[in-house]
Amino acid sequence: MSFQGRPTEDLIRVAAAGGGFRLDAAGRPTDDLVAIAAAASEWGVPLVFAGMDGRPTDDLVMIADAGEGNVVFEG
């Protein structure tokens, strides 16, 4: 199942409900990824954000901080 075409609000709802997933996040704004990661941290569900090799380190740190250990980055 591909989550790439889903709106950010839907991904936040899924994560907040306890659903983990893998997302090709290359085209998503950092603020959206932070919000998704924060929702996942509420339940401790795993998220995998792919396509992250071009992101600045500061962005990765913000996303990781919001995810509280529940986010894995892939290049």
N, C-alpha and C positions, 0 to 999 in steps of 0.2 A: 504494500500500500504506500503510495506516495503522499507525503504531506506538503510538498513544496507549493502546490497551488492553493492551499488553504489559507484563508485570512489569518493574520496574527491573532485576532481576538478568539478565533476558534482554537488555535493551538494553545493559547493561554487557558482556555476552558478545559481542554483535554488534560493538560499538565496539572491544573489545579484539582482536577477530579481524580488524579492518581495514575494517569496514563503516561508511560514513557514512550519515546519514539526517536527515530533518526531523521534528521532534517538536513537537506542541502541548503545551507544558510548563506551561501555566497552572495545572493542578491538582496538579503534582508538588512535593514538598518540595524545598527548596534543597539539602539534603544528598544527595538522590538525583541531582539534576542535577550536582552537584559530582563524584559518583562516576562518572557517565556521561562527563562531560567529561574526567576524569582518564584513563579507559580509552581514550578517543579520542586523547588526546595521545601515547600510547605508539606509535601508528602514524602519527600526523599526519593522521588522517581528518577530513573536514569534518562538523560538526554544525550544524544550524540549530534553534535553540530559539525557537518562536513563542509568542505570548501572554505576553510578558515585560514589557509596559508597566506593570504594577502592582507589579513587584518593587522593593524598596529597592535603592539603588545599591550598598550594601555586599554584598548577595546577588549582584548582577551581577558585581561585582569578584571575589568568591570563585569563582564559576563560570568566569569568564574566566581567572583565574589557574590553575585546575586544568586548563583546556583548552589552555593554552599556545599561544594563537593559532588554535586549530582550531574555535572556537565563534563563530557569528554569531547575534545576537539580533534577533528581529522583534517588533514590538508586538502 
